[in-house]
Amino acid sequence: MSAGWRTLLLRIGDRCPEYGGSADHKEHIETCYGMISREYEHSREAIFEFLLQCAEQLPHKIPFFGVLIGLINLENEDFAKDIVDTTQAKLQDALHNENRDRIRILLRFLSGLMCSKVVVPNSIIETFETLLSSAATILDEETGNPSWQPRADFYVYCILASLPWGGPELFEDFMEDLWERIQILSRSGWKAKSVPKPHLPFEAQLVAGKSHRLSLISCPPPNLTLTSSEILRGQEKHEADLKYPQRLRRLHIFPTNQAENMQPVDRFVVEECILDVLLFFNGCRKECAFYLVSLPVSFRYEYLMAETIFSQLLLLPNPPFRPIYYTLVIIDLCKALPGAFPSVVVGAVHALFDRISNMDMECRTRLILWFSHHLSNFQFIWPWQEWSYVKDLPKWAPQRVFVQEVLEREIRLSYFEKIKQSIEDAAELEELLPPKAGPNFKFLSDESTENTDGHKLSKELVAMVRGKKNVRDIILWVEEHVIPTNGAEFALDVVSQTLLDIGSKSFTHLITVLERYGQIISKLCPNEEMQLLLMDEVSAYWKNSTQMTAIAIDRMMGYRLISNLAIVKWGFSPANVEQFHVSDRPWEILRNAVSKTYNRISDLRKEIQSLKKGLQVAKEVSAKAIKELEEAKSVLEIVEGQPAPAERPGRLRRLQVHADKAKEEEVTTEESLEAKGALLARALEENKELLKLLFKRFVDVLTERLPAVSADGEIPNLRAGYQNVNFASQDLETATMEIDNENGADKNSEPNGQNTKNDYNVGELEQWCLCTLGYLKSFSRQYATEIWSHIAMLDEEVFVGDIHPLIRKAAFSGLCRFTNEGSQL
């Protein structure tokens, strides 16, 4: 069977060798249809399946696939009807399984089929009516559940998203009535330059084909609730937001006089196409870049593409895919469009940098990680001299901290001298480089110190490690020769510093040391007090390397040498609290600890789910084996006048062994499930205590430092000193973006950096409060699912009394929590 038709289907609409480099869509369709026609008799099923697959995974080419199916419909009506019926069945299944992307794309596909006269327009209208009716039912206070408004919003969004792909035809047939119900005006008559119209040259042919009716669909019933509890309704709203998240929160990075000038509907369609390519080519970065740069539109869209990708990278609470995916796509786009896209990315970075002081803390962290990684793929080349002014800003100014953190991350990806060389044109920024990484070993031998007790004991420990002494012998040495004379804290000092030094050559060395000698540390750190001292030792030894400090503490938590509660307490120790607004060091360690805790719970839940499925299978196998054995035993025959089993003894033994093994497997799986369940219960209890401690520490440190609410109830404006004196002279259409509007953020702050280059007027205490409130909001948002399950406890034990309104606002806005009146707290 020839595979040529597959390639033609995949590349239809592209300027590519398969079509001789032609961009003529009509020629593409005729060529592809000719090939399919020749293969149809021998490959009908393959063509059927592949066309559907292409429509779902290359949805920006749906108009082309619709025309091909329309042309096939002229000769083979059954084929087209099967396409329509199968699509309807898939849509029905997607609705009940809540598969958002498939619902959206199948509705677009049906609209495309309607344009090619394959589907009756009335059928599309009926489908839209069903979705609208379901949305209305969901929002009804008596028959529905308004907490699930995200599902209703999604249904309406799907209808609106389908209209540009089939709008002109729908407008001719009942569109006005439907449009009134949605209460949006169709000003442009649903004509969009961004949607290819390959069916128009074939309209005279397609009109002769039979249009097929789409069977009625049904939507899942609304999730009814009988509770008036604010907490339970909040949990439902959170669950609904997770299942039906907003697909795109548009990030306007560029001013309108710089970005492409296109109609709103065209912008929407191109955004949808970009998001679809990112969705279906996740994991295939080269193909993703190819399709992104070759969308079948007649205008340029590099700025829109950059805004859309950055919107996804910075999407809250989480991007749809891992941030590294967007990093690689941006890199490949810079290589695919070397004359256009790199300058667009540079412009985006400058625009985001100019607004960094108002950016959400989570977005700021992601931007730092992305930018440092991006530069590492382009020889760390950047016009740093344009940012050299940040050296003169206060040490807590967000732009200065951003540059400082980017340079630190770059060093992790390279080495100190390389990064120092990369900023030689902006030598002022050398002040922002971290110290050259290297250990700070307290017991390093020299002539003046080698006779101290610490140095002697450290040498002895090194000799024992090199002499392959076992852990038990070393523990006895510590208990009998070190602790009695010098105390447990001194013993921890010597042991931790020495073992860290032995493992300092590389990450692998550190892991090896912790695996082999972790029991010694565990013996010395039986409680949180000693674990706090251990982290002080780690921080002191690696004071010149944020990365190694974070890695060492993270690994120690992994080996259960340090508890997550101890890490939170250490993270909120006075020395670390003073760094909250000028360094990511304490926040990285806190993020790692909380993330590892939640990952452990997530892994246990997955394992339990897998074991439940395995147990079900094991029970079925065991029951079947026992049944076969009993049936074999029940068949009797008369031997010498006595009843005896008719089966041969050998087969009975095999059946018995099989039944025993099956039963053993069932029992083993059941025991594993019980054990994992116990581990999960323990982990959830630990998690509860972690959340309580984390939020309690946030409340404590913020309460100590936040300016008080005035006597008349006025909430303090933490940005009162950061005024934008130049805004009036700027274009009102200047780029806007999602910013952190907590705590009096100035929505109209200067986006082009003109006043931030002169000064940053937020005081140090106010900036500390802004950063800490921002991280409180970030933690609440990131782990909202688990927090909601413990919100009653947090209300009783943490968010109690006369808590500062800015603390409550940050924590609750991260949860999207609402009061009984329906307004967000």
C-alpha positions in Angstrom: 0.0 0.0 0.0 1.4 3.4 -1.0 2.0 5.8 1.9 2.1 8.9 -0.3 -1.4 9.9 0.5 -0.6 10.0 4.2 2.2 12.5 3.6 0.0 14.6 1.4 -2.7 14.7 4.1 -0.2 15.7 6.7 1.4 18.5 4.6 -1.7 19.8 2.9 -1.7 23.6 3.1 2.0 23.8 3.8 4.5 25.2 1.3 6.6 22.1 1.1 8.4 19.7 -1.4 5.4 17.3 -1.3 3.4 19.9 -3.2 6.3 21.2 -5.3 6.7 24.2 -3.1 3.4 25.6 -4.2 1.2 27.6 -1.8 -2.0 27.2 -3.9 -4.5 25.6 -1.6 -6.8 24.5 -4.5 -3.9 22.7 -6.1 -3.1 21.0 -2.8 -6.6 19.8 -2.4 -6.9 18.5 -6.0 -3.5 16.7 -5.7 -4.4 15.1 -2.4 -7.9 14.2 -3.5 -6.6 12.6 -6.6 -4.2 10.4 -4.6 -6.9 9.4 -2.1 -9.3 8.5 -4.9 -6.8 6.1 -6.4 -6.1 4.5 -3.0 -9.7 4.5 -1.8 -10.8 1.1 -3.0 -7.9 -0.7 -1.3 -7.4 1.6 1.7 -10.9 2.9 2.7 -10.5 2.1 6.4 -7.0 3.4 6.6 -8.1 6.7 4.9 -11.1 6.9 7.2 -9.1 6.5 10.4 -6.2 8.7 9.3 -8.5 11.6 8.2 -10.2 11.6 11.6 -6.8 11.5 13.3 -5.5 14.4 11.2 -8.6 16.4 12.0 -8.1 15.9 15.7 -4.3 16.4 15.8 -3.9 19.1 13.1 -7.0 21.1 13.9 -5.7 24.3 12.3 -6.0 22.4 8.9 -9.6 21.3 9.5 -10.9 23.4 6.5 -8.7 21.4 4.2 -9.8 18.1 5.6 -13.4 19.2 5.4 -13.1 19.9 1.7 -11.5 16.5 1.1 -14.3 14.8 2.9 -16.8 16.9 1.0 -15.3 15.8 -2.3 -15.3 12.2 -1.3 -19.0 12.7 -0.3 -19.8 13.4 -3.9 -18.9 9.8 -4.9 -19.2 7.9 -1.6 -22.0 9.2 0.7 -21.6 6.3 3.1 -18.0 7.3 3.8 -19.0 10.9 4.7 -22.0 9.7 6.8 -19.7 7.4 8.7 -17.3 10.3 9.3 -20.3 12.4 10.7 -21.6 9.5 12.9 -18.2 8.7 14.3 -17.5 12.3 15.0 -20.9 12.6 16.8 -20.1 9.5 18.9 -16.7 10.9 19.8 -18.2 14.2 20.8 -20.8 12.5 23.0 -18.1 10.4 24.7 -15.9 13.5 25.1 -18.8 15.4 26.8 -19.4 12.7 29.4 -15.7 12.1 30.0 -15.1 15.9 30.2 -12.4 15.8 27.6 -12.2 19.6 27.0 -9.8 19.7 24.1 -11.6 16.9 22.2 -15.0 18.7 22.7 -13.6 22.0 21.3 -11.9 20.5 18.3 -14.7 18.1 17.3 -17.1 21.1 17.3 -14.7 22.9 15.1 -14.5 19.8 12.8 -18.2 19.6 12.5 -18.3 23.3 11.6 -15.7 22.6 8.9 -17.7 19.7 7.6 -20.8 22.0 7.4 -18.9 24.5 5.2 -18.2 21.6 2.7 -21.9 20.6 2.7 -21.2 17.4 4.6 -23.3 18.3 7.6 -26.7 20.0 7.6 -26.5 23.5 9.3 -29.6 22.8 11.4 -27.7 19.9 13.0 -24.9 22.2 14.1 -27.5 24.7 15.5 -29.2 21.9 17.5 -25.9 20.9 18.9 -25.2 24.5 20.0 -28.7 24.7 21.5 -28.1 21.6 23.6 -24.8 23.0 24.9 -26.4 26.4 25.7 -29.4 24.7 27.4 -27.0 22.7 29.6 -25.0 25.9 30.4 -28.2 27.6 31.5 -29.3 24.6 33.6 -25.9 24.6 35.4 -26.3 28.3 36.3 -29.8 27.9 37.6 -29.9 28.3 41.4 -32.6 25.7 41.8 -32.0 23.0 39.2 -28.2 23.4 38.8 -25.1 24.3 40.7 -23.5 27.7 40.1 -20.2 26.5 41.6 -19.8 24.7 38.3 -20.0 27.8 36.2 -16.6 27.0 34.6 -18.3 24.1 32.8 -21.1 26.4 31.6 -18.5 29.0 30.5 -16.6 26.3 28.7 -19.6 25.2 26.7 -20.3 28.8 25.6 -16.6 29.3 24.8 -16.7 26.2 22.6 -19.6 27.5 20.6 -17.9 30.9 20.2 -14.6 29.3 19.2 -16.4 27.3 16.5 -18.1 30.2 14.9 -15.2 31.7 12.9 -14.7 28.3 11.3 -18.3 28.0 10.1 -19.7 31.4 10.8 -20.6 32.5 7.2 -22.6 29.4 6.6 -24.3 29.5 10.0 -25.1 33.2 9.5 -27.1 32.3 6.4 -29.1 29.8 8.6 -30.5 30.7 12.0 -27.3 32.4 13.2 -28.9 35.6 14.2 -31.3 33.9 16.7 -28.4 31.9 18.3 -26.3 35.0 18.4 -28.9 37.0 20.3 -29.0 34.2 22.9 -25.3 34.5 23.4 -25.7 38.3 23.4 -22.7 39.1 21.2 -23.0 41.1 18.0 -21.7 39.6 14.8 -20.3 42.8 13.4 -18.1 41.4 10.7 -20.6 38.9 9.4 -18.2 36.1 10.7 -15.6 36.6 8.0 -12.1 36.0 9.3 -9.0 36.3 7.2 -7.3 33.8 9.6 -9.5 30.9 8.7 -8.7 29.3 5.3 -11.7 29.0 2.9 -10.5 26.2 0.7 -14.1 25.1 0.1 -15.0 28.2 -1.9 -13.3 27.2 -5.2 -15.1 23.8 -4.9 -18.5 25.2 -3.9 -20.1 24.4 -7.3 -19.1 20.8 -6.9 -19.8 20.4 -3.2 -23.3 21.8 -3.3 -24.3 18.7 -5.3 -23.3 16.4 -2.4 -25.7 15.1 0.2 -25.6 16.8 3.6 -25.9 14.5 6.5 -27.7 15.1 9.8 -25.9 15.0 13.1 -27.5 12.9 15.8 -28.6 14.7 18.9 -26.1 14.9 21.7 -26.7 15.0 25.5 -24.6 16.8 28.1 -23.8 15.4 31.5 -26.2 16.6 34.2 -25.1 19.4 36.5 -23.3 18.3 39.7 -26.0 19.0 42.2 -25.1 20.1 45.8 -27.4 20.2 48.8 -24.9 22.1 51.1 -24.9 25.7 52.0 -21.4 25.4 53.4 -19.1 28.1 52.1 -16.1 25.7 52.4 -17.8 22.9 50.4 -19.0 25.3 47.8 -15.5 26.7 47.5 -14.1 23.2 47.1 -16.6 22.5 44.3 -15.7 25.8 42.6 -12.0 24.9 42.8 -12.7 21.4 41.4 -14.7 22.9 38.5 -11.9 25.4 37.8 -9.4 22.5 37.6 -11.6 20.5 35.2 -12.5 23.5 33.0 -9.7 26.0 33.3 -9.6 29.1 31.2 -7.5 28.1 28.2 -5.7 31.4 27.6 -5.2 34.4 29.8 -4.0 36.8 27.2 -0.8 38.6 27.9 -0.4 41.9 26.1 3.3 42.3 26.1 3.8 44.6 23.1 2.2 48.0 22.4 -0.4 48.0 19.6 1.8 50.2 17.4 4.5 47.4 17.5 2.5 44.2 17.3 0.7 43.0 14.2 -2.5 44.9 13.3 -5.2 42.3 13.0 -8.9 42.1 13.7 -9.9 40.6 17.1 -11.5 37.5 15.5 -8.3 36.9 13.5 -6.2 37.2 16.7 -8.5 34.8 18.4 -8.3 32.2 15.6 -4.5 32.4 15.3 -4.1 32.1 19.1 -6.3 29.0 19.0 -4.2 27.5 16.2 -1.0 28.2 18.1 -2.4 26.6 21.3 -3.5 23.6 19.3 -0.1 23.1 17.8 1.5 23.4 21.2 -1.0 20.8 22.5 -0.7 18.1 19.9 3.1 18.4 19.4 4.1 18.4 23.0 7.2 16.2 23.0 7.9 16.8 19.3 9.6 20.2 19.5 10.9 20.2 15.9 7.5 19.4 14.4 5.9 21.9 16.8 8.2 24.7 15.6 7.6 23.7 11.9 3.8 24.0 12.2 3.9 27.1 14.3 5.8 29.0 11.6 3.7 27.7 8.8 0.1 28.3 9.8 -2.1 28.8 6.7 -2.7 32.5 7.2 -1.9 35.4 4.9 -0.3 37.7 7.4 2.6 37.8 9.8 2.1 36.8 13.4 5.5 36.6 15.1 4.5 39.0 17.9 1.2 37.3 18.5 3.0 33.9 18.6 5.5 35.2 21.2 2.7 36.7 23.3 0.7 33.4 23.2 3.7 31.3 24.1 4.7 33.6 27.0 1.1 33.6 28.1 1.2 29.8 28.4 4.6 29.8 30.1 3.4 32.3 32.7 -0.1 30.9 33.0 -1.3 30.6 36.6 -1.6 28.4 38.6 0.3 26.1 36.2 1.2 26.1 32.5 -0.4 23.3 30.5 3.0 21.7 30.0 6.3 21.7 31.8 8.1 25.0 31.4 11.1 23.3 29.6 8.8 22.6 26.7 8.1 26.3 26.0 11.8 27.0 26.5 12.7 24.5 23.7 9.9 25.7 21.4 11.2 29.3 21.7 14.7 28.2 21.0 13.6 26.3 17.9 11.5 29.2 16.7 14.5 31.5 17.0 16.4 29.1 14.8 13.5 28.6 12.3 12.9 32.4 11.9 16.4 33.8 12.5 15.6 37.1 10.8 12.4 37.8 12.8 11.7 35.9 16.0 14.9 36.5 18.0 14.2 40.3 17.9 10.6 39.6 19.0 11.9 37.6 22.0 14.3 40.4 22.9 11.5 42.9 22.8 9.3 40.6 25.0 12.1 40.2 27.6 12.6 44.0 27.8 8.8 44.6 28.1 8.5 42.0 30.8 11.6 43.3 32.6 10.1 46.8 32.6 7.1 45.4 34.4 8.9 43.0 36.7 8.1 45.0 39.9 4.4 44.4 39.4 4.7 40.8 38.3 3.3 37.9 40.3 6.1 36.2 42.3 5.5 32.8 40.7 5.6 34.3 37.2 8.8 36.2 38.2 10.4 32.9 39.2 9.4 31.2 36.0 10.7 34.1 33.9 14.1 33.9 35.7 14.4 30.2 35.1 13.3 30.5 31.4 15.6 33.5 30.6 18.7 31.9 32.1 18.1 28.7 30.3 17.3 30.5 27.0 20.6 32.5 27.2 22.5 29.3 27.8 21.5 28.1 24.4 22.8 31.3 22.7 26.2 31.5 24.3 24.9 33.8 27.1 24.9 36.7 24.8 22.7 39.6 26.0 23.0 43.4 25.9 23.6 43.7 29.6 24.8 47.2 29.3 21.2 48.3 28.8 20.4 47.0 32.3 23.6 48.1 34.0 21.7 50.9 35.8 20.2 48.3 38.1 23.4 48.2 40.0 22.6 51.6 41.4 19.0 50.6 42.5 18.4 49.5 46.1 19.4 45.9 46.7 15.7 45.0 47.1 14.5 46.6 43.8 12.9 43.8 41.7 14.8 44.6 38.6 18.1 44.4 40.4 17.1 41.1 42.1 15.9 39.8 38.7 19.3 40.4 37.1 21.1 39.0 40.2 19.0 35.8 40.1 19.4 35.3 36.3 23.2 35.6 36.7 23.2 33.0 39.5 21.1 30.6 37.5 23.4 31.1 34.5 26.4 30.1 36.6 24.6 26.9 37.5 24.3 26.2 33.8 27.9 27.1 33.0 30.7 28.3 35.2 31.7 31.5 37.0 34.4 32.8 34.6 32.2 32.2 31.6 29.3 34.3 33.0 31.7 37.0 34.3 33.1 37.3 30.7 29.6 37.5 29.3 28.9 40.7 31.2 32.3 42.4 30.5 30.5 45.1 28.5 28.6 45.9 31.7 31.3 45.5 34.3 29.1 47.3 36.9 27.0 44.2 37.1 29.9 42.1 38.4 28.8 43.3 41.8 25.6 41.3 41.3 27.4 38.0 40.6 27.3 35.5 43.5 30.6 34.5 45.2 32.6 32.0 43.2 31.2 28.7 44.2 33.2 26.5 46.5 33.1 24.8 49.9 33.7 26.7 53.1 35.1 23.8 55.2 35.3 24.8 58.8 38.0 22.2 59.6 40.3 22.8 56.7 43.8 22.1 58.0 46.6 24.6 58.2 49.5 25.2 60.6 47.6 27.5 62.9 44.4 25.4 63.4 45.3 21.8 62.9 45.8 21.1 66.6 42.2 22.1 67.6 39.8 19.3 68.8 37.6 19.9 65.8 40.4 19.5 63.3 41.8 16.4 65.0 38.4 14.7 65.1 37.6 15.6 61.5 40.9 14.0 60.4 40.0 10.9 62.4 36.6 10.7 60.7 38.2 11.1 57.3 40.6 8.3 58.1 37.8 6.0 59.1 35.8 6.7 56.0 38.9 6.1 53.8 39.6 3.0 55.8 36.2 1.7 54.9 35.0 1.5 58.5 31.4 0.5 58.7 28.7 2.8 59.9 28.2 1.1 63.3 31.9 1.5 64.2 31.8 5.2 63.3 28.6 5.7 65.3 30.3 4.0 68.4 33.3 6.3 67.9 31.0 9.4 67.9 29.1 8.2 71.0 32.2 7.1 73.0 34.9 9.6 72.0 33.2 12.7 70.7 29.9 13.4 72.4 31.0 12.7 76.1 33.9 15.2 75.8 32.5 17.8 73.4 28.7 17.4 73.4 26.2 16.4 70.7 26.1 19.8 68.9 29.9 19.8 68.5 29.7 16.2 67.3 27.2 17.2 64.7 29.4 20.1 63.7 32.4 17.9 63.0 30.5 15.0 61.4 28.3 17.1 59.1 31.1 19.4 57.9 33.4 16.5 57.3 30.9 14.3 55.5 29.9 17.3 53.4 33.5 17.9 52.5 34.0 14.3 51.5 31.0 14.6 49.2 31.8 18.0 47.9 33.4 17.0 44.6 30.1 16.4 42.8 26.4 15.7 43.2 27.2 12.0 42.8 29.7 12.2 45.6 27.2 13.8 47.9 24.6 11.2 47.2 27.1 8.4 47.8 28.1 9.9 51.2 24.5 10.4 52.3 23.6 6.8 51.3 26.5 5.3 53.1 26.8 7.5 56.1 23.3 9.0 56.5 22.7 6.8 59.5 25.4 8.7 61.4 23.7 12.0 60.7 20.3 10.5 61.6 21.6 9.3 64.9 22.9 12.8 65.7 19.6 14.5 64.6 16.8 12.7 66.4 14.7 15.9 66.7 13.9 19.1 64.9 16.2 21.1 67.1 19.2 19.1 65.9 17.9 19.1 62.3 17.8 22.9 62.4 21.5 22.9 63.4 22.3 20.5 60.6 20.8 22.8 58.1 22.8 25.7 59.6 25.9 23.6 59.0 24.9 22.8 55.4 24.2 26.5 54.7 27.5 27.5 56.3 29.5 24.9 54.4 27.9 25.9 51.1 27.5 29.6 51.8 28.9 30.4 48.4 26.6 28.1 46.5 22.8 28.4 46.6 22.5 25.4 44.3 24.5 23.0 46.5 22.7 24.2 49.7 19.4 23.5 48.1 20.5 20.1 46.7 22.0 19.0 50.0 18.9 19.9 52.1 16.6 18.4 49.4 18.6 15.1 49.4 18.7 15.0 53.2 14.9 15.3 53.2 14.7 12.5 50.6 16.7 10.3 52.9 14.5 11.4 55.9 17.5 12.9 57.7 15.5 16.2 57.9 11.8 16.5 58.2 9.7 18.9 56.0 8.5 20.6 59.2 12.1 21.3 60.2 12.8 22.8 56.8 9.9 25.1 57.1 11.0 26.3 60.5 14.5 26.8 59.2 13.2 28.6 56.2 11.5 31.1 58.5 14.4 31.5 60.8 15.5 35.2 61.3 18.5 34.9 59.1 16.4 33.6 56.2 13.5 35.9 56.8 15.8 38.9 56.3 16.6 37.5 52.8 13.0 37.1 51.6 13.0 40.2 49.4 16.6 40.1 48.1 17.3 36.4 47.3 15.5 33.3 46.1 17.8 31.1 48.3 15.3 30.5 51.2 12.3 30.3 48.8 13.9 27.7 46.6 14.5 25.5 49.7 11.0 26.0 50.9 9.5 25.3 47.5 11.5 22.1 47.2 10.4 20.9 50.6 6.7 21.5 50.0 6.9 20.2 46.4 8.6 17.0 47.6 5.9 16.5 50.2 3.1 16.8 47.6 4.9 14.7 45.1 5.1 11.9 47.7 1.4 12.1 48.2 0.7 12.2 44.5 3.0 9.2 43.9 1.2 7.2 46.7 -2.2 8.0 45.3 -1.1 6.8 41.9 0.4 3.6 43.3 -2.8 2.9 45.3 -4.9 3.4 42.2 -2.6 1.0 40.3 -2.8 -1.5 43.1 -6.6 -1.3 43.2 -6.7 -2.2 39.6 -4.2 -4.9 40.1 -6.2 -6.3 43.0 -9.3 -6.4 40.9 -7.5 -8.4 38.3 -5.9 -10.7 40.9 -9.3 -11.4 42.4 -10.7 -12.3 39.0 -7.7 -14.5 38.1 -7.9 -16.2 41.5 -11.6 -16.8 41.3 -11.3 -18.2 37.8 -8.4 -20.6 38.9 -10.4 -21.8 41.9 -13.4 -22.4 39.7 -11.4 -24.4 37.2 -9.9 -26.5 40.0 -13.3 -27.2 41.6 -14.8 -28.1 38.2 -12.0 -30.5 37.5 -12.4 -32.1 40.9 -16.2 -32.4 40.5 -15.9 -34.6 37.4 -15.9 -38.2 38.7 -15.7 -41.6 37.2 -16.2 -45.1 38.6 -12.9 -46.9 39.2 -13.2 -50.4 40.6 -16.6 -49.7 41.8 -15.6 -46.4 43.6 -16.0 -42.8 42.5 -12.7 -41.1 41.7 -11.7 -37.8 39.9 -11.9 -38.2 36.2 -9.0 -35.7 35.6 -5.4 -36.9 35.5 -3.6 -36.3 38.7 -0.9 -34.3 37.0 -3.4 -31.8 35.6 -5.1 -31.5 39.0 -1.8 -30.7 40.6 -1.1 -28.0 38.0 -4.5 -26.5 38.6 -4.0 -26.6 42.4 -0.6 -24.9 42.0 -2.1 -22.3 39.7 -4.9 -21.6 42.1 -2.6 -21.3 45.1 -0.3 -18.9 43.2 -3.3 -16.8 42.1 -4.6 -16.6 45.7 -1.1 -15.7 47.0 -0.9 -12.9 44.4 -4.3 -11.7 45.5 -3.3 -11.7 49.2 0.1 -10.0 48.4 -1.6 -7.3 46.4 -4.1 -6.7 49.1 -1.4 -6.4 51.7 0.5 -4.0 49.5 -2.6 -1.9 49.1 -3.2 -1.8 52.9 0.5 -0.8 53.4 0.3 2.0 50.8 -3.0 3.1 52.3 -1.3 3.4 55.7 1.6 5.3 54.2 -0.8 7.7 52.5 -2.8 8.3 55.7 0.5 9.1 57.4 1.6 11.4 54.6 -1.7 13.2 54.6 -1.4 13.8 58.4 2.1 15.0 57.9 0.9 17.3 55.1 -1.8 18.7 57.4 0.8 19.6 60.0 3.1 21.1 57.2 0.3 23.3 55.9 -0.6 24.5 59.4 3.0 25.3 60.2 3.7 27.0 56.8 0.8 29.3 57.0 1.3 30.0 60.7 4.9 31.1 60.0 3.7 33.3 57.1 1.1 34.9 59.4 3.6 35.4 62.2 6.4 37.1 60.2 3.9 39.2 58.2 2.0 40.3 61.3 5.3 41.5 62.8 6.2 43.7 59.8 3.0 44.8 58.0 2.0 48.4 58.6 -1.2 48.6 60.7 -4.6 49.3 59.4 -5.6 52.9 60.1 -8.2 53.8 62.8 -10.7 54.4 60.1 -10.1 51.0 58.5 -7.9 52.1 55.6 -5.6 49.3 54.4 -2.0 50.5 53.9 -0.7 51.0 50.4 2.7 49.3 50.3 3.5 51.0 47.0 2.7 54.5 48.1 6.2 55.7 47.3 6.3 54.2 43.8 4.6 56.8 41.7 4.6 56.9 37.9 5.3 60.4 37.0 5.7 59.8 33.2 2.6 57.8 32.5 0.5 60.7 31.3 2.8 61.2 28.3 2.6 57.6 27.2 0.3 56.1 24.7 -2.8 54.8 26.6 -2.6 51.6 24.5 0.8 50.7 25.9 1.3 47.0 26.6 -0.5 45.6 29.7 0.0 42.3 31.2 -1.1 40.1 34.2 0.4 41.6 37.3 0.1 41.0 41.0 -2.5 43.6 42.1 -2.2 42.6 45.7 -1.3 45.2 48.3 -1.9 48.4 46.3 -0.1 47.5 43.1 -0.1 50.4 40.7 -1.9 49.1 37.6 -0.7 52.0 35.6 3.0 51.7 36.4 5.4 52.7 33.6 5.9 49.7 31.2 8.9 51.1 29.5 11.2 51.5 32.5 11.6 55.3 32.1 11.2 56.1 35.8 12.6 52.8 37.2 15.9 53.6 35.5 16.2 56.6 37.8 15.0 55.1 41.1 12.9 52.6 42.8 11.0 54.3 45.6 9.4 51.5 47.5 11.1 51.2 50.9 12.9 48.0 52.0 10.2 47.1 54.6 7.4 47.6 52.1 9.2 45.5 49.4 9.8 42.8 52.0 6.1 42.7 52.7 5.2 42.7 49.0 7.5 39.8 48.3 6.4 37.8 51.3 2.7 38.4 50.5 3.4 37.4 46.9 4.9 34.1 48.0 2.0 33.4 50.4 -0.4 33.9 47.5 1.8 31.7 45.3 1.9 28.8 47.8 -1.8 29.0 48.3 -2.5 28.9 44.6 0.0 26.2 43.8 -1.3 23.7 46.4 -4.9 24.8 46.5 -6.3 21.3 46.1 -4.7 20.0 49.3 -5.3 23.3 51.2 -9.0 23.2 50.5 -9.2 19.7 52.1 -7.8 21.3 55.3 -9.3 24.7 55.1 -11.6 24.2 58.1 -8.6 23.4 60.3 -6.7 26.5 58.9 -9.7 28.7 59.6 -9.8 27.5 63.2 -6.1 27.5 64.0 -4.3 30.0 61.6 -6.7 32.5 60.0 -8.3 33.5 63.3 -8.7 36.6 65.3 -7.9 40.1 64.0 -5.7 38.9 61.2 -4.3 41.6 58.9 -6.5 42.0 55.8 -3.6 41.9 53.5 -2.6 38.5 54.8 -6.1 37.1 54.4 -6.4 38.6 51.0 -3.1 37.1 49.7 -3.9 33.6 51.1 -7.6 33.6 50.0 -7.0 35.1 46.6 -4.5 32.3 45.9 -7.4 29.9 46.7 -10.0 31.9 44.7 -12.0 31.7 47.9 -15.4 33.4 48.1 -17.5 34.5 51.0 -21.2 33.6 51.5 -22.1 36.8 49.6 -20.2 35.5 46.6 -17.5 38.1 46.6 -13.9 37.2 46.7 -12.3 37.7 50.1 
